[in-house]
């Protein structure tokens, strides 16, 4: 399925997309032509008439987000031996595939059965099941003796990171999707052009793809009437940072 909606809350750029040449760190994106001054051989910037046209990257399929949904898709494509993997990239704005790290505690239990992992219901013999992860980490016997079908959020997060490492050459961490637009191509066909941004440098680029799969997960939401400007009240998504800053003689109360 193709998606042509704005990604990550940004507007869809005009045909001449927002891009600027950066040489001294991240800056705000400005409306500029699709070209930047070229450099002379000695490293100096060429004259105002000396330009080079940036080469747009090309992918068959582009996945936005490295959460459970897109990881499950990757495992499926891998087991099927699909040629789609040959020209596929995953964009992930964070630096790892950790799952809800703010609430990934050892004593915080998953609310769905472990059988609903990335692959078990599709193929119980898959090398990407939660049980395969436990066996690889030598945790299988220990977990069985807990008599629990609901693993901790921390353990499940570790499982997702473990699976993501099988696709390390496909996942671009620290790279986010900013916007997406259609690109008309003859005869009467369309592709999708995704504007991406490097989280650390702010550099903007574009990737053209035939198909884009958007799996962004959930974002913390606090209704305006419940917003409290206090370090003592936080959304559960940031609970782990609060725990690290809380002394042992203080108490915390959670509500769902």
ZATIZA-798918 format. One record per residue: x, y, z of N, C-alpha, C, O in turn; residue in three letters. Coordinates in steps of 0.001 Angstrom, whole numbers, padded with zeros to 6 digits, always signed. Atoms other than C-alpha are relative to their C-alpha. Layout:
<atoms>
XYZXYZXYZXYZALA/...
</atoms>
This chain:
<atoms>
+000836-001188+000000+000000+000000+000000+000870+001237+000000+001872+001290+000714UNK/-000775-001220+000044+001282+003448-000828-000654+001042+000894-001880+001143+000951UNK/+000495-001048-000868+000938+006295+001614+000515+001327-000517+001692+001455-000854UNK/-000418-001304+000487+000996+009908+000548-000449+001079+000964-000926+002129+000535UNK/+000365-000976-001009+000322+011730+003787+001248+000521+000670+002326-000058+000540UNK/-001146-000592-000673+002562+013943+005849+000491-000906+001102-000310-001466+001850UNK/-000612+000852-001010+004978+012033+008072+000576+000863+001101+001154+001916+000832UNK/-000587-000655-001166+005988+013113+011578-000459+001441+000137+000296+002283+000624UNK/+000572-001300-000269+003729+016158+011563+000515+001132-000858+000258+002293-000538UNK/-000538-001061+000841+005497+018068+008790-000868+000181-001230-001625-000715-001604UNK/+000792-000249+001190+003951+019687+005727+000659-000626-001216+001860-000896-001227UNK/-000537+000545+001244+004330+018291+002239+000683+001110-000773+000051+002138-001021UNK/-000723-001068+000684+006989+020319+000387-000509+000220-001405-001141-000664-001983UNK/+000347-000281+001385+006402+022002-002965+000931-000774-000920+001843-001461-000461UNK/-000779+000787+000948+007873+020560-006153+001491+000270+000171+002312-000645+000102UNK/-001393-000316-000306+011101+022438-005447+000154-000139+001499-000157+000785+002249UNK/+000061+000331-001416+011671+020820-002096+001013+000793+000812+001952+001375+000271UNK/-000860-000770-000893+013327+022392+000937+001331-000702+000178+001398-001837+000651UNK/-001330+000571-000165+017046+021815+000893+001011+001134+000004+000849+002088-000758UNK/-001058-000986+000051+020120+023872+001647+001326-000679+000235+001380-001746+000845UNK/-001329+000557-000169+023844+023240+001575+000474+000339+001396+000472+001517+001756UNK/-000442-000239-001359+025173+022834+005151+001475-000312+000111+001937-001352-000358UNK/-001424+000228-000175+028802+023187+006053+000436+000260+001433+001584-000003+001793UNK/-000401-000339-001368+028730+024299+009669-001057-000394+001010-001352+000369+001929UNK/+000942+000484-000988+026148+022221+011506-001435+000188-000457-001688+000772-001511UNK/+001411-000042+000368+022341+021942+011495-000542+001419-000036-000178+002254+000792UNK/+000681-001278+000103+020241+024907+010387-001455-000251-000351-001845-001367-000695UNK/+001405+000135+000371+016598+025561+009756-000105-000259-001495+000688+000263-002279UNK/+000193+000303+001416+015336+024205+006460-000616+001209-000682-001593+001769-000183UNK/+000517-001121+000764+014749+026940+003901-000414-000470-001380+000028-001517-001853UNK/+000455+000331+001344+013028+026921+000537+001101+000364-000985+001356+001546-001218UNK/-001109-000219+000916+015893+026504-001945-000150-000892-001223-000839-001911-001160UNK/+000007+000902+001155+016372+025075-005440+000712-001298+000341+001462-001365+001315UNK/-000594+001309-000241+017443+021442-005659+001454-000048-000444+001824-000916-001235UNK/-001409+000020+000339+021114+022262-005964+000789+000806+001019+000244+001697+001671UNK/-000875-000676-000934+024046+023435-003875+001285+000364-000724+001642-000296-001700UNK/-001260-000348+000654+027304+025188-004799+000968-001160+000047+001083-001835+001070UNK/-000988+001071+000023+029953+022719-005862+001304+000501+000588+001506+001709+000714UNK/-001299-000362-000544+033446+022662-004366+001072-000150-001077+001037-001084-001878UNK/-001139+000136+000893+036601+023302-006342+000910-001080+000543+000702-001547+001663UNK/-000850+001104-000418+039358+020710-006135+000761+000295+001285+001105-000616+002037UNK/-000739-000331-001217+041123+022640-003383-000910+000157+001194-000457+000517+002281UNK/+000946-000074-001105+037972+022604-001273-000765+001298+000051-001699+001420+000843UNK/+000700-001277-000007+036867+026161-002036-001327-000132-000723-001484-000980-001603UNK/+001302+000022+000648+033285+026849-003034+000113+000653-001360+000756+001693-001502UNK/-000076-000535+001347+032844+027425-006756-000761+001307-000143-001380+001772+000815UNK/+000698-001265+000199+031423+030598-008290-001496-000225-000072-001966-001363-000062UNK/+001455+000100-000116+027720+031377-008320-000644-000741-001171-001798-001160-001081UNK/+000563+000716+001139+027261+029756-011734+000412-001467-000016+000015-002223-000903UNK/-000541+001366-000037+029020+026525-010717-000835-000844+000948-000664-000751+002163UNK/+000901+000801-000827+026380+024053-009474+000089-001470-000388+000464-001826-001505UNK/+000153+001415+000305+025953+020324-009194-001384-000428+000429-001918+000076+001417UNK/+001327+000502-000333+022667+018478-009161+000132-001214+000914+000761-002199+000525UNK/-000100+001138-000910+022321+016166-006126-000711-001224-000564-001763-001100-001191UNK/+000592+001241+000481+021576+012547-006954-001006-000511+001022-000656-000741+002179UNK/+001028+000513-000892+018299+011346-005461+000197-001500+000195+000363-002238-000776UNK/-000138+001425-000276+018615+007973-003748-001244-000742-000488-002337-000179-000535UNK/+001107+000802+000529+016444+005187-005119-000115-001300+000770+000868-002023+000933UNK/+000286+001258-000683+014844+002332-003193-001290-000585-000573-002195+000150-000966UNK/+001237+000655+000411+012246-000224-004218-001071+000202+001071-002218+000529+000768UNK/+000928-000124-001123+010644-000101-000765+000665+000763+001134+001843+000555+001425UNK/-000506-000778-001126+011056+002324+002133-000922-000214+001189-002136-000037+001081UNK/+000760+000207-001225+009952+001523+005683+000320+001129+000974+001489+001443+001198UNK/-000189-001088-000961+009437+004345+008194-000321-000527+001392-001475-000828+001700UNK/+000165+000537-001346+009986+003171+011780+000525-001416+000103+000324-002230-000798UNK/-000544+001353-000204+011740+000105+013207-000650-000676+001198-000002-001423+001931UNK/+000741+000634-001082+009053-000933+015679-000441-001406-000368-000032-001929-001404UNK/+000424+001387+000231+007352-004351+015921-000627-000247-001372-000367-001282-001986UNK/+000688+000222+001280+005223-003895+012781+000986-000148-001155+000903-001105-001926UNK/-000958+000076+001108+008090-003184+010399+001050-001084+000209+001534-001662-000764UNK/-000920+001118-000244+010421-005672+012094-000653-001318-000404+000001-002189-000977UNK/+000722+001210+000402+007755-008344+011587-000020-000129-001522+000117-001228-002058UNK/-000018+000019+001465+007581-007369+007911+001369-000426-000519+001455-001192-001479UNK/-001354+000377+000414+011369-007688+007600+000239-001498+000169+000810-002140-000712UNK/-000203+001435-000228+011375-011179+009126-000775-000822-001026-000303-001861-001486UNK/+000818+000703+000994+008603-012233+006759+000684+000014-001367+000764-001017-002035UNK/-000688-000111+001294+010462-010952+003689+001262-000851-000027+001587-001465-001044UNK/-001231+000790-000091+013660-012624+004877-000287-001487-000155+000405-002178-000902UNK/+000322+001428+000055+012046-016031+005360-000556-000403-001358-000372-001540-001792UNK/+000527+000296+001331+010296-015821+002009+001077+000096-001073+000853-000305-002215UNK/-001047-000195+000994+013587-015000+000301-000377+001043-001031+000009+000947-002196UNK/+000511-001007+000919+011941-011950-001215+001114+000894-000546+002023+001294+000181UNK/-000973-000897+000633+013936-009857-003682-000205+001447+000431+000645+002297+000167UNK/+000271-001361-000477+012339-006760-002111+001098+000473+000943+001423+001660+000977UNK/-001050-000356-000957+015059-006857+000555+001254+000548-000677+002048+001246-000047UNK/-001199-000453+000702+017687-006167-002098+000026+001515-000174+001098+002111-000275UNK/+000081-001457+000162+016460-002575-002469-000998+000561+001001-002031+001120+000632UNK/+000887-000423-001086+014907-001755+000886+000810+000730+001063+001954+000372+001342UNK/-000645-000734-001092+015755+000738+003630-001039+000316+001062-002199+000593+000755UNK/+000862-000355-001125+014289+001363+007077+000529+001286+000623+001717+001385+000933UNK/-000380-001249-000650+014329+004876+008534-000442-000039+001459-001610-000300+001747UNK/+000321-000018-001434+014484+005110+012338+000680+001214+000629+001906+001322+000614UNK/-000571-001244-000522+014946+008468+014035+000773-000190+001296+001634+000625+001629UNK/-000754+000260-001230+016175+006947+017298+001297-000744-000328+001564-001068-001485UNK/-001296+000651+000242+019562+005289+017759-000037-001504+000223+001006-002155+000161UNK/+000127+001454-000155+018219+001760+018398-001459-000390-000190-002331+000467-000333UNK/+001365+000502+000156+015139-000447+018053-000643-000296+001347-001581-001090+001413UNK/+000614+000203-001316+014359-000332+021784-001479+000352-000069-001886+001269-000783UNK/+001448-000172+000044+010637-000556+022428-000472+000690+001273-000340+000138+002365UNK/+000472-000785-001151+009144+002122+024717+001000-000045+001153+000658-000520+002236UNK/-001030+000090-001050+012392+002466+026717-000384+000688+001296+000129+000331+002357UNK/+000398-000707-001216+010712+004846+029166-000743-000856+000999-000777-000534+002187UNK/+000746+000874-000915+008616+002012+030613+000483-001448-000095-000229-002371+000302UNK/-000546+001358+000160+010834-000986+029838+000699-000444+001282+001928-000482+001346UNK/-000555+000447-001275+011297-002211+033415-000072-001523+000106-000880-002167-000564UNK/-000018+001450-000204+012090-005741+034566-001312-000500+000603-001726-001627+000330UNK/+001232+000439-000663+008886-005849+036654-001253+000594-000645-002338+000533-000068UNK/+001142-000504+000752+006642-004179+034068-000336-001023-001077+000432-001218-002019UNK/+000331+001126+000859+004819-006983+032276-000688+000424-001302-001443+001395-001346UNK/+000672-000184+001276+003749-007135+028648-001474-000356+000178-001804-001230+000980UNK/+001434+000228-000166-000040-007060+028259-000592-000908-001071-001807-001101-001123UNK/+000451+000971+000997-000234-009493+025341+000851-001259+000116+001970-001214+000627UNK/-000703+001276-000098+000793-013136+025084+001310+000017-000775+001410+000655-001824UNK/-001301+000095+000674+004395-013910+024148-000117-000686-001363+000764-000538-002209UNK/+000184+000655+001296+002999-016007+021273-000284+001017-001110-000154+000708-002294UNK/+000238-001059+000986+002091-012727+019573+001284+000801-000200+001296+002025-000067UNK/-001274-000675+000253+005714-011955+018802+000069+000399-001475-000970+000610-002102UNK/-000144-000440+001385+007106-011011+015392-000265-001089-001028-000497-000787-002198UNK/+000040+001059+001014+006831-014431+013772-000741-001269+000397-001135-002031-000486UNK/+000480+001314-000444+005403-017275+015900-001320-000402-000649-001431-001529-001131UNK/+001305+000365+000550+001779-017172+014670+000071-000249-001504-000734-001004-002050UNK/-000197+000225+001437+002998-017018+011067+000800-001257-000260+000488-002020-001174UNK/-000875+001157+000172+005704-019651+011435+000648-000350+001340+001655+000255+001706UNK/-000563+000360-001310+006362-021321+014821+001462-000434-000063+002168-000366+000943UNK/-001390+000440+000145+009676-022640+013446+000924+001127-000464+002093+000885-000764UNK/-000797-001134+000466+010888-019174+012457+001207+000250+000903+001100+000089+002119UNK/-001176-000335-000817+014408-018201+013616-000144+001351+000687+000753+001770+001419UNK/+000188-001333-000566+012947-014825+014640-001067+000042+001093-001549+001122+001437UNK/+000997+000011-001069+010509-015942+017350+000619+000416+001331+001840+000458+001480UNK/-000456-000351-001349+010726-014872+020984+000743-001175+000631+001698-000981+001382UNK/-000670+001191-000542+011696-018461+021847+001403-000158-000585+002323-000588+000111UNK/-001334+000045+000612+014597-018317+019370+000933+000989+000688+002114+000709+000894UNK/-000774-001005-000732+015760-015174+021139+000426-000530+001364+001586-000394+001752UNK/-000309+000544-001323+015551-016857+024557+001076-001079-000091+001988-001126+000734UNK/-000990+001062+000159+017508-019852+023312+001378+000578-000315+002385+000132+000236UNK/-001278-000606+000377+020204-017677+021737+000668+000670+001199+001894+000664+001309UNK/-000530-000695-001176+020613-015744+024997+000127-000921+001218+000453-000467+002315UNK/-000073+000998-001077+020552-018963+027090-000933+000355+001159-000577+000229+002330UNK/+001000-000380-000996+017413-017781+028881-001250-000875-000074-002204-000658+000674UNK/+001207+000781+000239+014956-020418+027675-000447-000766+001234-001611-000671+001624UNK/+000380+000789-001177+015027-022734+030713-000409+000902+001157-001362+000608+001877UNK/+000335-000937-001076+014998-019812+033116-001405+000560-000197-002177+000657+000757UNK/+001306-000600+000256+011956-018284+031423-001121-001014+000187-002174-000680+000730UNK/+001029+001035-000149+010023-021570+031315-000380-000188+001461-001553-000383+001780UNK/+000259+000232-001422+010371-021933+035085-000632+001196+000700-000950+001117+001887UNK/+000719-001127-000606+008833-018511+035681-001510-000211-000073-002276+000508+000568UNK/+001425+000298+000167+005468-020028+034640-000794+001245-000402-001876+001496+000127UNK/+000614-001264+000384+004593-016761+032935-000067+000107-001521+000948-000052-002199UNK/+000167-000171+001438+003176-016217+029442+000123+001463-000417-000035+001801-001590UNK/-000113-001429+000277+003694-012471+029716+001383+000488+000427+001595+000771+001606UNK/-001356-000440-000344+007370-011440+029558+000013+001464+000422-000946+002200+000191UNK/-000130-001404-000395+008596-008170+030987+000191+000863-001246+000643+000390-002288UNK/-000185-000928+001111+008620-005118+028765+001482+000123-000351+001839+000280-001519UNK/-001442-000104+000229+012390-004963+029189+000488-001179-000842+001261-000995-001782UNK/-000426+001184+000737+012850-008541+027950-000514+000041-001437+000197-000334-002369UNK/+000558-000074+001351+010538-007968+024991+000718+001070-000819+000928+000897-002020UNK/-000773-001041+000678+012400-004768+024128+001358-000544-000439+001820-000260-001544UNK/-001282+000627+000352+015673-006722+024208-000166-000941-001194+000718-001046-002043UNK/+000299+000905+001116+014068-009246+021848-000082+000773-001320+000449+000325-002335UNK/+000121-000800+001216+013205-006521+019326+001361+000515-000465+001646+000532-001663UNK/-001355-000449+000350+016754-005141+019454+000788-001155-000609+001529-000972-001575UNK/-000680+001208+000501+018055-008692+018918-000390-000279-001446+000471-000568-002277UNK/+000462+000233+001373+015912-009119+015792+000534+001084-000935+000945+000789-002058UNK/-000445-001103+000866+016886-005697+014445+001443-000177-000460+001813+000299-001533UNK/-001412+000172+000361+020555-006723+014424+000191-000937-001188+001241-000916-001830UNK/-000068+000840+001200+019810-009320+011740-000141+000852-001265+000210+000420-002363UNK/+000244-000887+001143+018910-006379+009506+000761+001314+000163+000305+002372-000271UNK/-000791-001207-000283+021621-003946+010583+000366+000767-001264+000476+001993-001240UNK/-000382-000671+001250+022558-003227+006969-001193+000599-000732-001033+001205-001792UNK/+001203-000549+000622+018963-002247+006177-000596+001162+000792-001366+001952+000245UNK/+000593-001026-000861+018121+000050+009107+000939+001187+000138+002094+001032+000534UNK/-000775-001239-000138+019337+003656+009058-000456+000709+001273-001462+001419+001267UNK/+000346-000648-001260+019277+004818+012681+000405+001471-000045+001338+001849-000753UNK/-000296-001426-000027+019266+008534+013427-000423+000728-001263+000111+001789-001584UNK/+000471-000592+001251+017413+009285+010200-001521-000031+000000-002116-001104+000100UNK/+001456-000067-000086+013804+010476+010175-000640+000439-001305-000032+001143-002111UNK/+000790-000431+001151+011138+010917+007528-000718+001288+000381-001350+001367+001435UNK/+000597-001305-000284+009923+014510+007335-001291+000203-000785-002270+000723-000251UNK/+001178-000184+000845+007453+014489+004444+000060-000972-001166+001102-001564-001447UNK/+000059+000891+001159+006314+012470+001441-000908+000631-001048-001906+001268-000713UNK/+000813-000545+001082+004942+013467-001944+000033-000957-001193+000937-001782-001326UNK/+000031+000777+001231+003937+011865-005225+000923+000632-001035+001129+001845-001057UNK/-000789-000475+001130+006196+012119-008241-000542-000664-001255-000535-001889-001380UNK/+000578+000519+001239+004610+011754-011652+001107-000507-000918+002116+000164-001134UNK/-000972+000582+000936+006475+009468-014038-000774-000580-001181-001811-001215-000985UNK/+000697+000541+001176+005485+008552-017596+000152-001507-000047+001132-002033+000480UNK/+001256-000537+000529+003442+006862-018788-001113-000162+001032-001614-001271+001217UNK/+001098+000011-000958+000843+007735-016141+000266-000752+001284-000676-001200+001938UNK/-000335+000700-001243+002702+006131-013234+000516+000992+001036+000856+002129+000708UNK/-000463-000849-001086+003736+007529-009865+000977-000753+000894+000884-001969+001057UNK/-000840+000526-001073+006473+006983-007333-000186+000921+001201-000904+001918+001122UNK/+000082-000820-001203+006850+008387-003827+001379+000546+000328+002366-000189+000294UNK/-001253-000642-000381+009553+010847-002804-000102+000394+001472-000957+001192+001855UNK/+000008-000257-001439+010324+010930+000921+001155+000929+000356+002310+000645+000041UNK/-001025-000913-000497+012187+013871+002426+000479-000509+001352-000330-000741+002251UNK/-000561+000530-001244+014532+012656+005173+000948+001022+000621+001470+001908-000055UNK/-000910-000902-000703+016595+014429+007806+000869-000799+000954+000380-001657+001689UNK/-000931+000605-000945+019685+013313+009686-000206+000672+001354-000071+001890+001470UNK/+000350-000553-001306+018802+013751+013370+001150+000773+000626+000924+001806+001256UNK/-001146-000644-000646+022316+014695+014484+000504+001221-000755+000837+002230-000134UNK/-000567-001108+000775+023450+016956+011637-001045+000948-000562-000746+002103-000866UNK/+001041-000824+000596+020132+018238+010341-000006-000016-001513-000849+000636-002129UNK/-000074+000059+001458+021120+017435+006752-001260-000629-000588-001780-001613-000062UNK/+001230+000454+000650+018156+016925+004435+000330-000653-001340+001183-000166-002082UNK/-000179+000671+001286+017989+014506+001509-001333-000597-000425-002322-000499+000302UNK/+001232+000599+000504+015397+012691-000598+000249-001421-000480+001318-001747-000997UNK/-000043+001384+000472+014676+009050-001366-001260-000264-000815-002373-000010-000354UNK/+001133+000373+000843+012463+007908-004223-000264-001488+000172+000668-002292+000143UNK/+000353+001407-000211+010581+004640-003661-001310-000326-000704-002153+000545-000920UNK/+001259+000453+000591+007860+002595-005306-001065-000177+001074-002242+000102+000842UNK/+000931+000246-001097+006276+001710-001966+000578+000532+001300+001777+000408+001550UNK/-000401-000514-001310+006403+003347+001471-000931-000585+001057-002153-000478+000949UNK/+000769+000578-001101+005288+001570+004643+000248+000852+001241+001377+000939+001724UNK/-000126-000904-001147+004612+003952+007543-000515-000694+001256-001704-000999+001360UNK/+000360+000640-001277+004631+002370+011025+000664+000793+001117+001745+000442+001588UNK/-000610-000941-000936+005242+005176+013493-000268-000316+001465+000357+000276+002345UNK/+000279+000304-001403+003773+003633+016639-000762+001126+000674-001450+001907+000017UNK/+000746-000983-000783+002395+005817+019416+000917+001076+000552+002091+000830+000829UNK/-000712-001113-000611+003477+009192+020734-000683+000355+001317-001902+000228+001433UNK/+000614-000416-001272+002951+010408+024319-001022+001108-000242-000775+002038-001009UNK/+001044-001020+000154-000264+012423+024584-000504+000427+001368-000916-000406+002175UNK/+000511-000558-001250-001244+014692+027454-001049+001040-000357-000708+002058-000958UNK/+001040-000994+000291-004613+016507+027158+000359+001348+000610+000944+001416+001691UNK/-000368-001346-000449-004235+020252+027527-000482+000289+001409+000223+000918+002198UNK/+000554-000292-001328-006480+020371+030579+000706-000768+001115+000546-000440+002291UNK/-000724+000776-001009-004264+017802+032339+001495+000309+000018+002237-000248+000826UNK/-001423-000347+000053-000913+019330+031429+000408+000741+001267-000212+001737+001642UNK/-000484-000597-001244+001021+020179+034590+001476+000329-000163+002275-000536-000520UNK/-001391-000426+000119+004242+022167+034566+000728-000298+001302+000970+000590+002119UNK/-000664+000421-001231+005978+020175+037271+000887-001201-000286+000495-002115-001011UNK/-000916+001128+000176+008966+017855+037375-000467-001218+000792+000077-002310+000628UNK/+000506+001098-000829+006993+015716+039849-001096-000789-000700-001485-001861-000237UNK/+001059+000683+000743+004341+014770+037293+000474-000181-001441+000718+000799-002144UNK/-000489+000275+001349+005434+013062+034065-000856-001066-000668-001552-001833-000003UNK/+000653+001059+000766+003987+010903+031326+000783-001293+000211+002001-001262+000385UNK/-000670+001282-000250+004745+007197+031774+001097-000290-001013+002020-001052-000727UNK/-001020+000232+001015+006769+007278+028564+001382+000475+000446+002403+000027-000076UNK/-001272-000539-000493+009441+009211+030482+000287-000467+001426+001092+000137+002134UNK/-000105+000455-001381+009171+007215+033702+001411-000424+000375+001859-000158+001491UNK/-001337+000491-000328+012624+005647+033494+000953+001143+000326+001810+000998+001198UNK/-000866-001144-000294+014309+009069+033430-000307+000566+001375+000589+001062+002058UNK/+000372-000485-001328+012360+010049+036544+000537-000920+001080+000994-000462+002128UNK/-000498+000970-000974+013339+006848+038339+001487+000208+000244+001952+000116+001380UNK/-001431-000208-000150+016997+007543+037677+000330+001226+000815+001383+001293+001449UNK/-000258-001244-000726+016673+011001+039203-000670+000030+001364-000555+001020+002086UNK/+000731+000033-001266+014575+009929+042196+000805-000720+001069+001325-001810+000830UNK/-000750+000616-001096+016233+009188+045515-000776-001172+000567-001990-001264+000382UNK/+000603+001237-000498+015541+005890+047265-001040+000239+001088-001860-000641+001349UNK/+000945-000246-001085+013568+007544+050080-001246+000746-000470-002037+001218+000346UNK/+001184-000654+000532+010965+009049+047749-000927-001035-000615-000483-002106-001029UNK/+000987+000928+000535+007771+007402+046540-000581+000531-001303-000646+001736-001546UNK/+000646-000362+001256+006126+007340+043155-001362-000663-000057-001543-001775+000440UNK/+001334+000536+000195+002465+006832+042292-000309+000028-001485-000087+001037-002155UNK/+000350+000055+001424+001293+005692+038868-001497-000189-000157-002143-000833+000669UNK/+001417+000135+000323-002162+005931+037332-000123-000301-001483+000636+000230-002294UNK/+000227+000314+001410-003468+004464+034081-001431+000328-000387-001820+000133-001539UNK/
</atoms>
